[in-house]
Amino acid sequence: MSSLDSALYAFTNAIQPVRRAWMQAAGTAFAEAGLSNSLATVVLFVSRLGPQTQQKTLAQEVGVNPAALARMLDQGETAGLLVRNEIPGDRRSKTVDLLPKGARLASRLEEAIAVLRSKLLADVPLSDIKTTIRVLRLLEERSQAHVDSMRAKGK
């Protein structure tokens, strides 16, 4: 295996463990707010995506199937954090909005994870962070283009 192949292998194989470790670290902030990682993630994404976020878009962004998202949304509604609304003329689709309690919570969670990010990465040069973001987004873009191409070919 060439050194480039070894580096690419190490890079792509690091993605999932890094995500898992980050989610566990972020989960400490979520736990302090009394939320599970899954519900906290939903609240944060609804906040980030803005009002009237379509449920299918939210599921895609959170990275869960729609049935799993529905259970999380049930929990969020029960806790008074968010509300689902019908889309006029489309009975199958719904939008999700944060209620005031959910918006306040999202703001506190964003602050807590910003502090955590700074704590974990403060000594990493900004140029390294920008390069990492650029490379990860390029991998995302090219991976999605590959998947779309394969689907178009019926594979």
Steps between C-alpha positions, in 0.01 A plus 500: 500500500643839402541773758213692337276192517599450865423863580163490322414178681594651838307818421174331400524249784543781753170667415262271691711468820547878506125554460427249776752660738366849425141391559600344832678819603206717387271259683649616829365849428166354391476288815549809715187638331318175573474391136603193308750550217231424245245753627766768557624448144148544364448821701834639377430416137151649506656815645775506236271423206246761603122527513278256315772240451357213300506173689671314215775766482548475874529120484763531229702761691484310830591179319210283610214327325161675510350245744778560753460875456126472565571345841745779584247761390238335722741539793570862407129581480432328832781706659353822357809567287358485149188461294418329171271676254311371200601634159186626327419281202747226599365270771813283499750779571543704814720783614667532838540818704655566837279630775644777722625243754675308220656817358639595842635149544660500152675825585638356826611182322676698227687698767599184687633321193682815382686499833573129453629555145731772624623283785577207270641688201636833628861397435435388139606765247212665317659412166490129593134526595415678173688238298322218682161659436583546132615139457202354689253707295675395179472134602131556583433668164682237296349210695151638445571552129618138479183373671281715276682371192456139606129555566458660159656189345258284699766342721 
